[in-house]
Amino acid sequence: MQPGQSVLVIGAAGGVGSLTVQIAKAEGAKVTAVSSASKEDLVRSLGADDVIDYTREDFTGGARRWDVIIDTAGRRPLSRLRRALTPKGTLVIVGGDGGGRWTGGFFRGMLRAPMVSLFVGQRLRGLATKIKRQDLLALVELVEAGTVTPVIDRTYPLIEVPDAIRYLEEGHSRGKVVITV
Ligand SMILES: NC(=O)c1ccc[n+]([C@@H]2O[C@H](COP(=O)([O-])OP(=O)(O)OC[C@H]3O[C@@H](n4cnc5c(N)ncnc54)[C@H](OP(=O)(O)O)[C@@H]3O)[C@@H](O)[C@H]2O)c1
């Protein structure tokens, strides 16, 4: 992300999204958060400049476009996401696909997006997290400086992991779910 770029974070109140909003702001981006209305206060408190309630507004109509879209929620076809992207914009598909018939949605992010990307001006990518020491240290610096504050929704002891997973599967958490040992 470059300072001044417009960034749309879909699923902005979730575990990944709540960190993404804050990191994008730290990078100097102008951030639009997509969340349900009940989480508007949360995403604004994380620094979002603008909030779209996806239950009321379809932001993929083409009326507004963003330089970078980070999709943590899935559920929207690539063609619609591309419509909300500037001609040279970047789409990062993080997750949330769930239901592809054969591949559980893997196809859209990991195969289809990079393939389509070869033929259009936009950069379309699926994200596969690689945990690197250097990145974690950079994150620690942001947390220690108070620039990024992890949002903790619920905490479960190890023995209640199945409950934690069931809660996560509902797909509407507010920040992170933490397991304690
Ligand atoms: N690619 C990778 O390496 C990688 C790494 C980590 C996670 N993931 C994947 O990324 C996804 C997100 O993870 P997470 O931990 O952030 O999940 P999460 O905490 O459950 O957050 C998901 C968010 O999506 C929002 N949402 C649900 N339906 C939506 C819709 N129709 N439109 C827009 N937003 C909607 C929810 O907000 P509301 O409650 O406001 O609806 C919720 O805050 C998961 O599928 C996870 O498996 C991928």
The ligand as an SDF file (V2000), in Angstrom:
LIG
                    3D

 48 52  0  0  0  0  0  0  0  0999 V2000
   -5.3480  -16.5910    3.2010 N   0  0  0  0  0  0  0  0  0  0  0  0
   -4.8290  -16.6990    4.3990 C   0  0  0  0  0  0  0  0  0  0  0  0
   -3.6350  -16.9490    4.5710 O   0  0  0  0  0  0  0  0  0  0  0  0
   -5.7410  -16.5180    5.5930 C   0  0  0  0  0  0  0  0  0  0  0  0
   -5.2140  -16.1860    6.8580 C   0  0  0  0  0  0  0  0  0  0  0  0
   -6.0840  -15.9870    7.9000 C   0  0  0  0  0  0  0  0  0  0  0  0
   -7.4680  -16.1210    7.6980 C   0  0  0  0  0  0  0  0  0  0  0  0
   -7.9380  -16.4810    6.4840 N   0  0  0  0  0  0  0  0  0  0  0  0
   -9.3900  -16.5770    6.1960 C   0  0  0  0  0  0  0  0  0  0  0  0
   -9.8880  -15.2530    6.1560 O   0  0  0  0  0  0  0  0  0  0  0  0
  -11.2680  -15.2410    6.5030 C   0  0  0  0  0  0  0  0  0  0  0  0
  -11.5090  -14.1890    7.5750 C   0  0  0  0  0  0  0  0  0  0  0  0
  -10.8880  -14.5910    8.7820 O   0  0  0  0  0  0  0  0  0  0  0  0
  -11.2210  -13.8240   10.1300 P   0  0  0  0  0  0  0  0  0  0  0  0
  -10.4490  -14.4980   11.2020 O   0  0  0  0  0  0  0  0  0  0  0  0
  -11.0490  -12.3510    9.9370 O   0  0  0  0  0  0  0  0  0  0  0  0
  -12.7940  -14.1610   10.2650 O   0  0  0  0  0  0  0  0  0  0  0  0
  -13.8370  -13.4660   11.2200 P   0  0  0  0  0  0  0  0  0  0  0  0
  -13.1460  -12.9350   12.4240 O   0  0  0  0  0  0  0  0  0  0  0  0
  -14.9640  -14.4190   11.3770 O   0  0  0  0  0  0  0  0  0  0  0  0
  -14.3350  -12.1950   10.3910 O   0  0  0  0  0  0  0  0  0  0  0  0
  -15.1310  -12.3050    9.2680 C   0  0  0  0  0  0  0  0  0  0  0  0
  -15.8320  -10.9660    9.0730 C   0  0  0  0  0  0  0  0  0  0  0  0
  -16.5770  -11.0520    7.8500 O   0  0  0  0  0  0  0  0  0  0  0  0
  -17.6960  -10.2040    7.9730 C   0  0  0  0  0  0  0  0  0  0  0  0
  -18.7520  -10.6560    7.0690 N   0  0  0  0  0  0  0  0  0  0  0  0
  -19.5560  -11.7540    7.2000 C   0  0  0  0  0  0  0  0  0  0  0  0
  -20.3730  -11.8150    6.1380 N   0  0  0  0  0  0  0  0  0  0  0  0
  -20.0740  -10.7620    5.3250 C   0  0  0  0  0  0  0  0  0  0  0  0
  -20.5680  -10.3020    4.0770 C   0  0  0  0  0  0  0  0  0  0  0  0
  -21.5300  -10.9300    3.4230 N   0  0  0  0  0  0  0  0  0  0  0  0
  -20.0090   -9.1950    3.5460 N   0  0  0  0  0  0  0  0  0  0  0  0
  -19.0230   -8.5260    4.1820 C   0  0  0  0  0  0  0  0  0  0  0  0
  -18.5120   -8.9110    5.3710 N   0  0  0  0  0  0  0  0  0  0  0  0
  -19.0510  -10.0150    5.9250 C   0  0  0  0  0  0  0  0  0  0  0  0
  -18.0950  -10.2790    9.4250 C   0  0  0  0  0  0  0  0  0  0  0  0
  -18.5240   -8.9880    9.7930 O   0  0  0  0  0  0  0  0  0  0  0  0
  -20.0310   -8.6930   10.2420 P   0  0  0  0  0  0  0  0  0  0  0  0
  -20.2330   -9.4110   11.5260 O   0  0  0  0  0  0  0  0  0  0  0  0
  -20.0520   -7.2280   10.3260 O   0  0  0  0  0  0  0  0  0  0  0  0
  -20.9290   -9.2930    9.2000 O   0  0  0  0  0  0  0  0  0  0  0  0
  -16.8030  -10.6300   10.1650 C   0  0  0  0  0  0  0  0  0  0  0  0
  -16.3430   -9.5250   10.9210 O   0  0  0  0  0  0  0  0  0  0  0  0
  -11.5950  -16.6730    6.9600 C   0  0  0  0  0  0  0  0  0  0  0  0
  -12.1980  -17.3350    5.8610 O   0  0  0  0  0  0  0  0  0  0  0  0
  -10.2300  -17.2770    7.2500 C   0  0  0  0  0  0  0  0  0  0  0  0
  -10.2430  -18.6750    7.0440 O   0  0  0  0  0  0  0  0  0  0  0  0
   -7.0990  -16.6540    5.4220 C   0  0  0  0  0  0  0  0  0  0  0  0
  1  2  1  0
  2  3  2  0
  2  4  1  0
  4  5  1  0
  4 48  2  0
  5  6  2  0
  6  7  1  0
  7  8  2  0
  8  9  1  0
  8 48  1  0
  9 10  1  0
  9 46  1  0
 10 11  1  0
 11 12  1  0
 11 44  1  0
 12 13  1  0
 13 14  1  0
 14 15  2  0
 14 16  1  0
 14 17  1  0
 17 18  1  0
 18 19  2  0
 18 20  1  0
 18 21  1  0
 21 22  1  0
 22 23  1  0
 23 24  1  0
 23 42  1  0
 24 25  1  0
 25 26  1  0
 25 36  1  0
 26 27  1  0
 26 35  1  0
 27 28  2  0
 28 29  1  0
 29 30  1  0
 29 35  2  0
 30 31  1  0
 30 32  2  0
 32 33  1  0
 33 34  2  0
 34 35  1  0
 36 37  1  0
 36 42  1  0
 37 38  1  0
 38 39  2  0
 38 40  1  0
 38 41  1  0
 42 43  1  0
 44 45  1  0
 44 46  1  0
 46 47  1  0
M  CHG  2   8   1  16  -1
M  END
$$$$
